Amino acid sequence: MSEPRPRTAEPHRTEPRPAGPRARRRTLAAGLALAAALTTAAATVPAQAATAQALDRYYQQRPDWHSCVQGPDDQVGADLEKAGARCAEVTVPLDYGDPGGRTVTLALSRIKATDTRHRIGTLLLNDGGPGSPTLGAPTRVHAALKDTAARFDIVGLDQRFAGRSAPLDCDWPIGYNITSAGTTRASFERQVTFQRDLAARCRSAAGDLLPHASTRDAARDMDVVRGALGERRISYLGLSYGTYLGTVYSQMFPGRFDRVVLDGALAPDHVGPELLPNMVRANERAFADWADWAARRNDTYGLGRTREEVVAGVLRTVGAASARPLVLGTGADAFELDDTRVPLLVFGNLQGDSDPERAGLAELMAVLAEAAAGRPVTPSAETTALLRFLFTPQGSQAGSVSQAILCADGTAPRDPEEYWRRIERDRARYPLSGPLLDNISPCAFLDAPREAPTEVRRDAQALILSATGDPRAPYRDGVALHGLLPSSRLLTLRGADQHGLYGTYGNACVDDTVNAYLAGGRLPEADVTCTK
């Protein structure tokens, strides 16, 4: 809640002096200005009331629940069906300033509470991204909640323009625009041209949707869903970018949320176009930790016997890709990877620190080293699928909506030189992550957001989860968000290079703390520290 304003002292009163001509003119001007302001305010109140009344039909709709399966190849739908979930659609306005205009259809899934006598309410989920489909998440969260799952309606909502919710697609020739600036100024200039072209494709294919992709509009959608589900308040579990969405909801709709868990927390000033640059230092640290892990297993992967040797070997592979693109696979499944693409593959495999995840990156780097040496290599089926998703139109929709949300949430620098200066500044300390995460993006060439970012001015109770080595949402972000929400509690997982903790990482201290809070509705008495 907002801090109460202190009372001001009553001003000392003096007898008024007769006004001269100049004073009378000032008084007249002030009176006219006041009259104009009152007229404007009087006109605004009915307009706001009319808008609120027009929104009632969205809040009053009731979902028609049906099977989640959309065909024989729909694995997400099949898994939901097996878990007893049902799916539905909710209609929201494309533009909340024009509720009588175009609409968007949102897709949601629900596993209903079975312990209706002790039912707590609805737990709404968002899996981050931004723009990650969340429809299938209730099955995972239902398992993580254990006995408490029976007391919640667990709802997965695909954010507007993501997954099954009116998907936005810029018709890109690639999946994701996240590419490195490369090793030279010439490669950066090619990136400027490339990212400008991606922006033009977005404007052409989805220009009417881009202004309405913001987190503020997603929060408005959440509140319509709350109303459509017949809930006075909802509980919320957000992962990664979903922590920002939950924070925004708490500011825009105070009093309409119950229990809130923010897992892998982001600070509000590190979202939008600043999301990736904010990861540079944490991602490079996770890369160094992985290199230590790989060095201890040199007999298996042959990447080097020390951290320094492993890091140097990866950078040599990037340098080789700069001189001549690495070729993986043959025929239709042949991919050429230059120095703007190889760093993305490393980044994409640094989200967690489990042995299987680290082994996956080590195996991939061994394959890339073979390709850098000019030897033919055949990537695994899993790697081939990843390459196809990242570097062909197959992943265009996922990359498009993610970028649209980022661009709608903040204003990016327009001058390419500003990006180049930041890249050169970070390259020496962060040679892999700096040129990748500081690189120019389509946001530099798209229109500025329609709304200013949400300022966190209201306190809110929430359980914030943050790992000290999180490569995506740096630990300092969790600390900063905790500072903005004094009534929150911060759960710190020490010693983990992990993004996303609850129900996936397997840490009993984390899972038990979250489950106790969701079951009882009471935050821990003090901040909590868990260890890996």
C-alpha positions as CSV (number, residue, x, y, z in Angstrom):
1,M,0.0,0.0,0.0
2,S,1.0,3.6,-0.5
3,E,2.7,5.5,2.3
4,P,0.2,7.9,4.0
5,R,0.9,11.5,3.2
6,P,2.0,13.7,6.2
7,R,-0.4,16.5,7.1
8,T,0.9,20.0,6.3
9,A,0.6,22.8,8.8
10,E,-2.2,25.3,8.4
11,P,-0.8,28.4,6.7
12,H,-0.7,31.7,8.5
13,R,-3.6,33.9,7.4
14,T,-3.3,37.6,6.6
15,E,-5.8,40.2,5.5
16,P,-6.0,40.3,1.7
17,R,-4.7,43.5,0.0
18,P,-6.7,45.1,-2.7
19,A,-5.7,43.7,-6.1
20,G,-4.1,45.9,-8.7
21,P,-4.7,45.6,-12.5
22,R,-1.8,43.1,-13.0
23,A,-2.9,41.0,-10.1
24,R,-6.5,41.0,-11.4
25,R,-5.2,39.8,-14.8
26,R,-3.3,37.0,-13.1
27,T,-6.3,36.0,-11.1
28,L,-8.5,36.0,-14.2
29,A,-6.0,33.8,-16.1
30,A,-5.8,31.4,-13.1
31,G,-9.5,31.3,-12.9
32,L,-9.8,30.5,-16.6
33,A,-7.2,27.7,-16.3
34,L,-9.0,26.3,-13.3
35,A,-12.3,26.3,-15.2
36,A,-10.7,24.5,-18.1
37,A,-9.2,21.9,-15.8
38,L,-12.5,21.3,-14.1
39,T,-14.2,21.0,-17.4
40,T,-11.7,18.5,-18.6
41,A,-11.9,16.5,-15.4
42,A,-15.7,16.6,-15.6
43,A,-15.5,15.2,-19.1
44,T,-13.0,12.5,-18.1
45,V,-15.0,11.0,-15.2
46,P,-18.0,10.0,-17.5
47,A,-15.5,8.7,-20.1
48,Q,-13.8,6.5,-17.5
49,A,-17.2,5.3,-16.2
50,A,-18.3,4.4,-19.7
51,T,-15.1,2.5,-20.3
52,A,-15.5,0.6,-17.1
53,Q,-19.1,-0.2,-18.0
54,A,-18.0,-1.4,-21.4
55,L,-15.5,-3.8,-19.8
56,D,-18.2,-5.4,-17.6
57,R,-19.1,-7.8,-20.4
58,Y,-15.6,-9.2,-20.4
59,Y,-15.5,-9.7,-16.6
60,Q,-19.0,-11.3,-16.6
61,Q,-18.3,-13.9,-19.3
62,R,-18.2,-17.5,-18.1
63,P,-15.8,-19.9,-19.7
64,D,-17.1,-23.0,-21.6
65,W,-14.7,-25.8,-20.5
66,H,-13.9,-28.5,-23.0
67,S,-11.2,-31.0,-24.0
68,C,-7.6,-29.6,-24.3
69,V,-6.6,-32.0,-27.1
70,Q,-6.4,-30.3,-30.5
71,G,-5.4,-33.3,-32.6
72,P,-3.5,-36.6,-32.6
73,D,-0.1,-34.8,-32.4
74,D,-1.1,-32.5,-29.5
75,Q,1.1,-33.8,-26.7
76,V,0.4,-30.8,-24.4
77,G,-3.3,-31.4,-24.7
78,A,-2.9,-35.1,-24.2
79,D,-0.9,-34.5,-21.0
80,L,-3.5,-32.1,-19.7
81,E,-6.2,-34.5,-20.5
82,K,-4.4,-37.3,-18.6
83,A,-4.1,-35.0,-15.6
84,G,-7.8,-34.3,-15.6
85,A,-7.5,-30.7,-16.9
86,R,-10.1,-29.0,-19.1
87,C,-9.5,-26.0,-21.4
88,A,-11.5,-22.9,-22.3
89,E,-11.2,-19.5,-23.9
90,V,-11.7,-16.0,-22.5
91,T,-12.3,-12.9,-24.7
92,V,-10.5,-9.6,-23.9
93,P,-10.3,-6.3,-25.8
94,L,-7.2,-5.8,-28.0
95,D,-7.1,-2.2,-26.8
96,Y,-8.4,-1.6,-23.3
97,G,-8.9,2.1,-24.3
98,D,-11.5,0.9,-26.9
99,P,-13.3,-2.0,-25.2
100,G,-15.9,-2.0,-28.0
101,G,-13.4,-2.7,-30.7
102,R,-11.3,-5.7,-31.8
103,T,-10.9,-8.6,-29.3
104,V,-8.3,-11.2,-28.5
105,T,-9.1,-14.8,-27.5
106,L,-7.0,-16.2,-24.6
107,A,-6.5,-19.9,-24.0
108,L,-6.5,-21.3,-20.5
109,S,-6.4,-24.7,-18.9
110,R,-7.5,-25.8,-15.5
111,I,-7.1,-28.7,-13.1
112,K,-9.9,-28.2,-10.6
113,A,-9.6,-28.5,-6.9
114,T,-10.9,-31.9,-5.6
115,D,-10.9,-30.9,-1.9
116,T,-13.8,-28.5,-2.3
117,R,-14.4,-28.3,1.4
118,H,-11.0,-26.8,2.0
119,R,-10.6,-25.1,-1.4
120,I,-8.3,-22.0,-1.3
121,G,-9.0,-20.6,-4.7
122,T,-7.4,-20.2,-8.1
123,L,-3.7,-20.4,-8.6
124,L,-2.8,-18.7,-11.9
125,L,0.5,-19.5,-13.6
126,N,2.9,-17.8,-16.0
127,D,6.0,-19.5,-17.3
128,G,7.9,-16.4,-18.3
129,G,9.7,-16.1,-21.6
130,P,8.5,-13.5,-22.2
131,G,5.8,-15.2,-24.2
132,S,6.4,-18.8,-23.1
133,P,3.2,-20.9,-23.5
134,T,1.8,-21.7,-20.1
135,L,-1.2,-23.8,-21.0
136,G,0.6,-27.1,-20.1
137,A,2.1,-25.8,-16.8
138,P,-0.7,-27.0,-14.4
139,T,0.4,-30.6,-14.7
140,R,3.9,-29.7,-13.4
141,V,2.7,-27.4,-10.7
142,H,0.0,-29.9,-9.6
143,A,2.8,-32.4,-8.9
144,A,5.0,-29.9,-7.1
145,L,2.1,-28.8,-4.8
146,K,1.7,-32.4,-3.5
147,D,-1.3,-32.6,-1.1
148,T,-2.1,-28.9,-1.4
149,A,-2.8,-29.3,-5.1
150,A,-6.3,-30.7,-4.2
151,R,-7.2,-27.3,-2.6
152,F,-6.5,-25.1,-5.7
153,D,-7.9,-24.7,-9.1
154,I,-4.6,-24.6,-11.0
155,V,-4.9,-22.5,-14.2
156,G,-2.4,-22.1,-17.0
157,L,-3.0,-19.0,-19.2
158,D,-1.2,-18.4,-22.5
159,Q,-0.4,-14.7,-22.4
160,R,-1.9,-12.7,-25.3
161,F,-0.2,-13.4,-28.6
162,A,1.6,-16.5,-27.2
163,G,0.9,-20.2,-27.5
164,R,-2.8,-20.7,-28.3
165,S,-3.8,-17.1,-27.4
166,A,-4.1,-15.4,-30.8
167,P,-0.4,-16.1,-31.7
168,L,1.6,-13.2,-33.1
169,D,4.0,-14.0,-35.9
170,C,6.4,-11.6,-37.7
171,D,7.1,-14.2,-40.4
172,W,10.8,-14.2,-39.6
173,P,13.3,-16.4,-41.6
174,I,14.7,-17.5,-38.2
175,G,13.3,-18.4,-34.8
176,Y,15.0,-15.9,-32.5
177,N,16.6,-12.6,-33.2
178,I,19.1,-13.1,-30.3
179,T,22.4,-13.1,-32.2
180,S,25.9,-11.9,-31.4
181,A,27.5,-8.8,-32.8
182,G,30.3,-11.1,-33.8
183,T,34.0,-10.4,-33.5
184,T,34.4,-7.5,-35.9
185,R,32.8,-4.1,-36.7
186,A,31.8,-5.5,-40.1
187,S,29.8,-8.3,-38.5
188,F,28.1,-5.8,-36.2
189,E,27.1,-3.7,-39.2
190,R,25.5,-6.8,-40.8
191,Q,23.6,-7.2,-37.6
192,V,22.3,-3.7,-37.7
193,T,20.9,-4.4,-41.2
194,F,19.6,-7.8,-40.1
195,Q,17.8,-6.5,-37.0
196,R,16.3,-3.6,-39.0
197,D,14.9,-6.1,-41.5
198,L,13.3,-8.2,-38.7
199,A,11.7,-5.0,-37.3
200,A,10.3,-4.2,-40.8
201,R,8.9,-7.7,-41.1
202,C,7.2,-7.3,-37.7
203,R,5.7,-4.0,-38.7
204,S,4.4,-5.5,-41.9
205,A,3.0,-8.8,-40.5
206,A,1.8,-7.7,-37.1
207,G,2.0,-3.9,-36.8
208,D,-1.5,-3.6,-35.6
209,L,-0.8,-5.9,-32.7
210,L,2.6,-4.7,-31.6
211,P,1.3,-1.7,-29.6
212,H,-0.9,-4.0,-27.5
213,A,1.8,-6.6,-26.5
214,S,2.9,-4.9,-23.2
215,T,3.0,-6.5,-19.8
216,R,0.4,-3.9,-18.6
217,D,-2.1,-5.3,-21.2
218,A,-1.2,-8.8,-20.0
219,A,-1.9,-7.7,-16.4
220,R,-5.3,-6.3,-17.5
221,D,-6.0,-9.7,-19.2
222,M,-5.2,-11.4,-15.9
223,D,-7.8,-9.4,-14.1
224,V,-10.4,-10.2,-16.7
225,V,-9.6,-13.9,-16.3
226,R,-9.9,-13.5,-12.6
227,G,-13.4,-12.0,-13.1
228,A,-14.4,-14.6,-15.6
229,L,-13.4,-17.4,-13.2
230,G,-15.7,-15.8,-10.6
231,E,-12.9,-15.0,-8.1
232,R,-12.6,-11.9,-5.9
233,R,-8.9,-12.5,-5.6
234,I,-6.4,-14.9,-7.2
235,S,-3.1,-16.5,-6.2
236,Y,-0.3,-16.3,-8.6
237,L,2.9,-18.2,-9.5
238,G,5.2,-16.5,-12.0
239,L,8.5,-17.7,-13.4
240,S,11.2,-15.5,-14.8
241,Y,9.5,-12.7,-16.8
242,G,6.4,-13.9,-15.1
243,T,7.7,-12.4,-11.9
244,Y,7.6,-9.0,-13.6
245,L,4.0,-9.7,-14.8
246,G,3.1,-10.5,-11.2
247,T,4.7,-7.4,-9.9
248,V,2.9,-5.2,-12.5
249,Y,-0.4,-6.9,-11.6
250,S,0.2,-6.1,-7.9
251,Q,0.6,-2.4,-8.7
252,M,-2.3,-2.1,-11.2
253,F,-4.8,-4.2,-9.3
254,P,-4.1,-3.9,-5.5
255,G,-6.3,-6.0,-3.3
256,R,-7.1,-8.5,-6.1
257,F,-4.4,-11.0,-5.3
258,D,-3.9,-13.5,-2.5
259,R,-0.7,-15.7,-2.4
260,V,2.0,-14.7,-4.8
261,V,5.2,-16.6,-5.6
262,L,7.8,-14.9,-7.8
263,D,10.4,-17.5,-9.0
264,G,13.6,-16.3,-10.6
265,A,12.8,-12.6,-9.9
266,L,13.5,-9.7,-12.2
267,A,13.8,-6.1,-11.0
268,P,11.3,-3.8,-12.8
269,D,14.1,-1.7,-14.3
270,H,15.7,-4.7,-15.9
271,V,12.9,-5.7,-18.3
272,G,11.9,-4.6,-21.8
273,P,15.0,-4.0,-24.0
274,E,17.2,-4.1,-20.9
275,L,16.4,-7.7,-20.1
276,L,19.3,-9.2,-22.1
277,P,22.0,-6.7,-21.3
278,N,21.2,-7.2,-17.6
279,M,22.2,-10.8,-17.9
280,V,25.8,-10.3,-19.2
281,R,27.7,-10.6,-16.0
282,A,25.6,-13.4,-14.5
283,N,25.7,-15.4,-17.7
284,E,29.5,-15.1,-18.1
285,R,29.9,-16.3,-14.5
286,A,27.7,-19.3,-15.2
287,F,29.8,-19.9,-18.3
288,A,33.0,-19.9,-16.1
289,D,31.4,-22.3,-13.7
290,W,30.4,-24.7,-16.5
291,A,34.1,-24.5,-17.7
292,D,35.2,-25.6,-14.3
293,W,32.8,-28.6,-14.5
294,A,34.0,-29.5,-18.0
295,A,37.6,-29.2,-17.0
296,R,37.1,-31.9,-14.3
297,R,35.7,-34.1,-17.0
298,N,38.4,-33.6,-19.7
299,D,38.8,-37.3,-20.1
300,T,35.2,-37.5,-21.3
301,Y,34.9,-34.3,-23.4
302,G,38.4,-33.3,-24.3
303,L,37.7,-29.6,-23.9
304,G,40.6,-28.7,-21.6
305,R,42.0,-29.5,-18.2
306,T,41.5,-26.1,-16.6
307,R,38.8,-23.4,-16.7
308,E,41.1,-21.2,-18.7
309,E,41.7,-23.9,-21.3
310,V,38.0,-24.7,-21.7
311,V,37.1,-21.0,-22.0
312,A,39.9,-20.4,-24.5
313,G,38.8,-23.4,-26.6
314,V,35.2,-22.1,-26.8
315,L,36.5,-18.6,-27.9
316,R,38.7,-20.3,-30.5
317,T,35.6,-22.0,-31.9
318,V,33.8,-18.7,-32.1
319,G,36.9,-17.2,-33.8
320,A,37.0,-20.1,-36.3
321,A,33.3,-19.5,-37.1
322,S,34.1,-15.9,-37.8
323,A,36.7,-16.9,-40.5
324,R,34.5,-19.6,-41.9
325,P,31.0,-20.7,-40.8
326,L,30.9,-24.1,-39.1
327,V,28.9,-26.7,-40.9
328,L,26.8,-29.1,-38.9
329,G,24.9,-31.9,-40.6
330,T,24.3,-32.7,-44.3
331,G,21.7,-32.2,-46.9
332,A,18.4,-30.5,-45.7
333,D,19.6,-30.7,-42.1
334,A,22.9,-28.9,-42.8
335,F,23.4,-25.7,-40.8
336,E,26.0,-23.0,-41.2
337,L,26.9,-21.3,-37.9
338,D,29.1,-18.2,-37.9
339,D,30.3,-16.1,-35.0
340,T,26.9,-14.4,-34.6
341,R,25.2,-17.8,-34.0
342,V,27.6,-20.0,-32.0
343,P,27.4,-17.8,-28.8
344,L,23.6,-18.2,-28.8
345,L,24.0,-22.0,-28.6
346,V,26.2,-21.6,-25.5
347,F,23.8,-19.1,-23.9
348,G,20.8,-21.4,-24.5
349,N,22.5,-24.2,-22.6
350,L,23.5,-22.2,-19.5
351,Q,20.1,-22.0,-17.8
352,G,20.8,-24.6,-15.2
353,D,23.6,-26.4,-13.5
354,S,22.5,-30.0,-13.3
355,D,24.9,-32.6,-14.6
356,P,22.6,-33.5,-17.6
357,E,22.4,-29.8,-18.6
358,R,26.1,-29.3,-18.3
359,A,26.8,-32.5,-20.1
360,G,24.6,-31.4,-23.0
361,L,26.6,-28.2,-23.5
362,A,29.9,-30.1,-23.2
363,E,28.8,-32.5,-25.9
364,L,27.7,-29.7,-28.1
365,M,31.0,-27.8,-27.7
366,A,32.9,-31.0,-28.6
367,V,30.9,-31.3,-31.8
368,L,31.5,-27.6,-32.6
369,A,35.2,-28.0,-32.0
370,E,35.2,-30.8,-34.5
371,A,33.4,-28.7,-37.1
372,A,35.9,-25.8,-36.4
373,A,38.7,-28.2,-37.3
374,G,37.0,-28.8,-40.6
375,R,35.8,-32.3,-39.9
376,P,32.3,-33.4,-40.9
377,V,30.0,-33.8,-37.9
378,T,26.5,-35.1,-37.5
379,P,24.7,-33.5,-34.6
380,S,22.3,-35.4,-32.4
381,A,18.6,-35.4,-33.2
382,E,18.1,-33.1,-30.2
383,T,20.7,-30.6,-31.4
384,T,19.2,-30.8,-34.9
385,A,15.8,-29.9,-33.6
386,L,17.3,-27.0,-31.6
387,L,19.1,-25.7,-34.7
388,R,15.9,-25.9,-36.7
389,F,13.9,-24.1,-34.1
390,L,16.5,-21.3,-33.7
391,F,17.7,-20.8,-37.3
392,T,14.7,-21.5,-39.5
393,P,11.2,-20.1,-39.7
394,Q,9.9,-22.9,-37.5
395,G,10.5,-20.8,-34.4
396,S,9.4,-17.5,-35.8
397,Q,6.2,-17.3,-33.8
398,A,7.9,-17.9,-30.4
399,G,10.7,-15.4,-31.2
400,S,8.3,-12.8,-32.5
401,V,6.0,-12.7,-29.5
402,S,9.0,-12.6,-27.1
403,Q,10.5,-9.6,-28.9
404,A,7.1,-7.9,-29.3
405,I,6.7,-7.9,-25.5
406,L,10.2,-6.7,-24.8
407,C,9.7,-3.8,-27.3
408,A,6.3,-2.9,-25.9
409,D,7.7,-2.7,-22.3
410,G,10.4,-0.1,-22.8
411,T,12.2,2.3,-25.1
412,A,15.4,1.1,-26.7
413,P,18.3,3.3,-27.8
414,R,17.9,4.2,-31.5
415,D,21.6,4.9,-32.4
416,P,23.6,1.8,-33.4
417,E,26.7,3.5,-32.1
418,E,25.3,3.3,-28.6
419,Y,25.1,-0.5,-28.9
420,W,28.6,-0.7,-30.4
421,R,30.1,1.3,-27.5
422,R,28.5,-1.0,-25.0
423,I,29.6,-4.1,-26.8
424,E,33.2,-2.9,-27.0
425,R,33.1,-1.9,-23.3
426,D,32.0,-5.4,-22.2
427,R,33.9,-7.5,-24.8
428,A,37.2,-7.6,-22.8
429,R,35.6,-8.7,-19.5
430,Y,32.7,-10.8,-21.0
431,P,34.0,-11.9,-24.4
432,L,31.2,-14.4,-25.0
433,S,28.2,-12.8,-23.4
434,G,28.9,-9.1,-24.1
435,P,28.7,-9.1,-27.9
436,L,25.6,-11.4,-27.7
437,L,23.5,-9.8,-25.0
438,D,24.5,-6.2,-25.6
439,N,23.7,-6.5,-29.4
440,I,21.2,-4.3,-31.2
441,S,17.6,-5.7,-31.6
442,P,14.5,-4.9,-33.5
443,C,13.4,-2.6,-30.7
444,A,15.8,0.0,-32.0
445,F,13.7,0.3,-35.2
446,L,10.2,-0.1,-33.8
447,D,7.8,2.5,-32.4
448,A,8.1,3.6,-28.8
449,P,5.7,2.0,-26.3
450,R,2.2,3.4,-25.9
451,E,2.5,3.5,-22.1
452,A,5.3,4.2,-19.7
453,P,6.6,1.3,-17.6
454,T,4.9,0.5,-14.3
455,E,6.5,2.1,-11.3
456,V,6.5,0.0,-8.2
457,R,5.0,2.3,-5.5
458,R,2.7,0.0,-3.6
459,D,3.9,-2.6,-1.1
460,A,2.7,-6.2,-1.7
461,Q,3.2,-9.5,0.1
462,A,5.0,-12.0,-2.0
463,L,7.5,-14.9,-1.7
464,I,10.5,-14.1,-3.9
465,L,12.8,-16.9,-5.0
466,S,16.3,-16.2,-6.2
467,A,19.4,-18.3,-6.7
468,T,22.8,-16.7,-6.1
469,G,24.1,-17.9,-9.5
470,D,21.0,-17.4,-11.6
471,P,22.3,-16.7,-15.1
472,R,19.0,-15.2,-16.4
473,A,17.7,-13.2,-13.4
474,P,20.7,-12.1,-11.5
475,Y,20.5,-12.4,-7.7
476,R,20.8,-8.7,-7.3
477,D,17.4,-8.4,-9.0
478,G,15.7,-10.5,-6.4
479,V,17.3,-8.4,-3.7
480,A,16.1,-5.2,-5.4
481,L,12.6,-6.4,-5.9
482,H,12.5,-7.5,-2.2
483,G,13.5,-3.9,-1.3
484,L,10.7,-2.4,-3.4
485,L,8.1,-4.7,-1.7
486,P,9.1,-4.5,2.0
487,S,6.3,-6.9,3.1
488,S,7.7,-9.6,0.8
489,R,10.1,-12.4,1.9
490,L,13.2,-13.3,-0.1
491,L,14.1,-17.0,-0.3
492,T,17.8,-17.3,-1.4
493,L,19.2,-20.5,-2.8
494,R,23.0,-20.4,-2.3
495,G,25.5,-22.1,-4.6
496,A,23.1,-22.7,-7.5
497,D,23.6,-21.5,-11.1
498,Q,19.9,-22.1,-11.7
499,H,17.0,-20.2,-13.3
500,G,13.7,-21.3,-12.0
501,L,13.6,-23.2,-8.7
502,Y,10.2,-24.3,-7.6
503,G,9.1,-27.8,-8.6
504,T,11.9,-28.3,-11.1
505,Y,15.3,-28.0,-9.4
506,G,14.5,-30.6,-6.7
507,N,15.6,-28.6,-3.7
508,A,13.5,-29.7,-0.7
509,C,14.1,-26.5,1.2
510,V,12.7,-24.4,-1.7
511,D,9.8,-26.6,-2.5
512,D,8.7,-27.1,1.2
513,T,8.8,-23.3,1.9
514,V,6.7,-22.5,-1.2
515,N,4.2,-25.3,-0.4
516,A,3.8,-24.2,3.2
517,Y,3.1,-20.6,2.1
518,L,0.6,-21.6,-0.6
519,A,-1.1,-24.0,1.8
520,G,-1.3,-21.7,4.8
521,G,-1.3,-18.2,3.3
522,R,1.4,-17.0,5.7
523,L,4.8,-15.8,4.6
524,P,7.8,-17.0,6.6
525,E,8.5,-14.8,9.6
526,A,11.9,-13.8,8.1
527,D,13.8,-14.2,4.9
528,V,14.9,-17.8,4.1
529,T,18.2,-19.1,3.0
530,C,18.5,-22.6,1.4
531,T,21.6,-24.3,0.1
532,K,22.2,-26.4,-3.0
